[in-house]
């Protein structure tokens, strides 16, 4: 179980979760409240289920929404470029992964 503390609505990154904007955004669904566990949420690195301990109000006066939007778009562009590079690299290579055909005895 991971605990993410001090996240706010403008966050797309939490130290415990890394870049998981969908999961962080779901934490602000007050329909779940603090008594319920969320439905499974598909994130970047897996499927998450969250439980919110509490909500507090925050001062939103210092938030630059344009800067937040640009940072989010930049992170998404990097993610897309990385995944595109990986898919093109795999498509254009003749490497076959045969690791599943080999098994070594495991000593416990």
Residue pairs with C-beta under 8 A, 6 or more apart in sequence:
2 16
2 17
3 16
4 14
4 15
4 16
4 17
4 24
4 27
5 16
7 14
7 24
7 27
8 58
9 25
9 28
9 58
10 63
10 65
10 68
11 24
12 19
12 20
12 21
12 24
12 71
12 72
12 75
13 19
13 20
13 24
13 75
14 20
14 24
17 23
17 24
17 43
17 48
18 44
18 45
19 44
19 75
19 79
20 43
20 44
20 45
20 48
21 72
22 41
22 42
22 43
22 44
23 41
23 43
23 48
23 50
26 38
26 41
26 50
27 50
27 52
29 38
30 55
32 38
32 52
33 52
34 51
34 52
34 53
34 54
34 55
36 51
37 49
37 50
37 51
38 48
38 49
38 50
38 51
39 49
40 47
40 48
40 49
41 47
41 48
41 49
41 50
44 79
